[in-house]
């Protein structure tokens, strides 16, 4: 089934972003968080089934560059990740009620548009579906078809939560870049092996010259 998608990407306040990367990135941590979000949004916007990207954030330092890339920016009510996602989904329902709605993590610096398209095509076959992260503990994508309740269950062991909520787990080959979110230095190294987007690659090149 061919569907158009509105994707909601939550971007937390950058002072709190990527705290587990602080030791490795030092004063560049916020720049890295912005760059990673920029690469995620850029890849999502370049994915053919994606009609729009809705960024939910309360941080102007993130809102401005992401809006410049073409994202719709919605104010985060600052009541947790899933509330932020529901806020973005409500905006999507107002502007494009016929679209499928998906939640996408903001920390996917190696994301490939074609790999995201594979997942969205598969998700269109189910009322609700999700993609687990590489360790199969968390979730990087959750989506619903038009007219179905949007019930994201991100945070902690969200893979189990989404399964318990009746969402179909998408076990697909060839979507490694969609499953590789970045929270730790090891995650970042794994994303580097897949190939970083240009924004993240530029910051990494300054942090670790010769790493590419």
C-alpha positions in Angstrom: 0.0 0.0 0.0 1.4 3.4 -1.0 0.9 6.0 1.7 2.1 9.5 2.3 3.7 10.0 5.7 4.0 12.8 8.2 7.0 12.1 10.4 7.3 13.5 13.9 10.8 14.0 15.2 11.3 15.1 18.8 14.4 17.1 19.7 15.0 17.6 23.4 16.5 20.8 24.9 20.1 20.7 23.7 21.6 21.4 27.2 20.2 17.9 28.1 21.0 16.2 24.8 23.5 13.4 24.4 24.7 13.5 28.0 26.3 10.1 27.6 28.5 11.5 24.9 29.8 14.3 27.1 33.1 12.7 28.0 34.0 12.0 24.3 32.8 15.3 22.8 33.3 17.9 25.5 32.3 21.4 24.5 31.2 20.1 21.0 28.3 18.0 22.5 25.6 20.5 21.6 27.0 21.0 18.1 27.0 17.3 17.6 23.4 16.9 18.8 22.3 19.6 16.4 24.2 18.0 13.6 22.8 14.6 14.2 19.2 16.0 14.3 20.0 17.9 11.0 21.1 14.7 9.3 18.1 12.8 10.6 15.7 15.5 9.3 17.6 15.8 6.0 17.3 12.1 5.3 13.6 12.0 6.3 12.8 14.9 4.0 14.6 13.1 1.1 12.6 9.9 1.5 9.9 9.8 -1.2 7.0 8.6 0.9 7.5 11.4 3.4 5.3 14.4 2.8 6.4 16.4 5.7 8.7 16.3 8.8 7.4 17.9 12.0 10.0 18.7 14.6 8.8 19.1 18.2 11.3 21.1 20.3 11.4 23.8 22.9 15.0 24.8 21.9 15.5 27.7 19.5 19.1 26.5 18.8 17.6 23.3 17.3 14.4 24.9 15.9 16.1 27.4 13.6 18.5 25.1 11.7 15.9 22.4 11.4 13.2 24.8 10.1 15.8 26.0 7.6 16.1 22.5 6.3 12.3 22.4 5.6 10.9 20.9 8.8 7.7 22.2 10.4 8.6 23.2 13.9 6.1 22.8 16.7 6.6 23.9 20.3 7.3 21.1 22.8 5.0 21.3 25.8 7.9 19.8 27.9 5.9 17.0 29.4 7.9 14.0 28.3 8.9 12.3 25.0 5.6 10.6 24.2 3.6 13.8 24.9 5.9 15.6 22.5 5.2 13.0 19.9 1.5 13.2 20.4 1.7 17.0 20.1 3.4 16.6 16.7 0.9 14.0 15.6 -2.0 16.3 16.5 -0.4 19.0 14.3 0.0 16.4 11.5 -3.7 15.5 11.8 -4.7 19.1 11.4 -2.5 19.9 8.4 -2.7 16.5 6.6 -5.5 14.3 8.0 -5.2 11.7 5.3 -1.5 11.0 6.0 0.0 8.1 7.9 1.8 9.4 11.0 5.1 8.1 12.2 7.5 8.9 15.1 11.2 8.9 14.3 14.0 9.3 16.8 16.2 12.4 16.2 19.5 10.6 16.6 20.0 8.7 13.4 23.0 10.4 11.8 23.6 7.6 9.3 20.0 7.4 8.1 19.5 6.6 4.4 16.3 7.8 2.7 16.0 4.5 0.8 16.2 2.4 4.0 13.6 4.6 5.7 11.4 4.1 2.6 11.7 0.3 3.0 10.4 0.6 6.5 7.6 3.0 5.7 6.4 0.7 2.9 6.3 -2.2 5.2 4.6 -0.2 8.0 1.8 0.8 5.6 0.6 -2.8 5.7 -0.3 -2.7 9.4 -2.5 -0.5 11.6 0.5 0.2 13.8 4.1 -0.9 13.4 7.6 -0.2 14.8 11.3 -0.7 14.1 13.5 -1.8 17.0 16.9 -0.3 17.6 20.1 -2.3 16.9 20.3 -3.8 20.4 16.6 -4.7 20.2 15.7 -2.9 23.4 14.5 0.4 22.2 12.6 1.8 19.2 13.7 4.1 16.4 10.4 4.3 14.4 6.7 3.9 15.3 3.9 4.6 12.9 0.2 4.2 12.3 -2.0 4.2 9.2 -4.5 7.0 8.7 -7.5 6.9 11.0 -5.8 4.7 13.6 -4.8 5.9 17.2 -1.3 7.1 17.5 0.0 5.6 20.7 3.8 5.9 21.0 5.5 4.1 23.9 9.0 5.4 23.7 11.4 5.4 26.7 13.3 2.6 28.4 12.6 -0.9 27.0 10.2 0.5 24.4 10.4 -2.5 22.1 8.6 -4.6 24.7 6.1 -1.8 25.3 5.3 -1.4 21.6 4.8 -5.2 21.3 2.5 -5.2 24.3 0.5 -2.4 22.7 -0.2 -4.5 19.7 2.2 -2.9 17.2 3.8 -5.1 14.5 7.6 -5.4 14.8 9.2 -4.9 11.5 12.1 -7.4 11.1 13.5 -6.2 7.8 16.8 -6.7 6.1 18.8 -3.7 4.8 17.6 -1.0 7.2 20.7 -0.9 9.4 20.9 2.9 9.2 17.3 3.3 10.6 18.1 1.0 13.6 21.4 2.8 14.6 20.5 5.5 16.9 23.4 7.2 18.8 23.5 7.6 22.6 27.1 6.5 23.4 30.6 6.7 21.8 30.2 3.0 20.7 27.0 3.9 19.0 28.7 6.8 17.2 31.5 4.6 16.0 28.9 2.1 14.7 27.1 4.9 12.8 30.5 6.1 11.4 31.0 2.6 10.0 27.7 2.9 8.2 28.5 6.4 6.9 27.5 9.6 8.6 25.4 12.4 7.1 27.3 15.5 6.1 26.4 17.6 9.2 27.5 15.0 11.7 30.6 14.1 9.6 31.7 17.7 9.7 31.6 17.8 13.5 33.3 14.4 13.9 36.1 15.5 11.5 36.8 18.4 13.9 36.6 16.2 17.0 38.7 13.4 15.7 40.8 14.5 12.6 41.6 11.5 10.4 38.7 9.4 11.8 36.9 9.3 8.4 
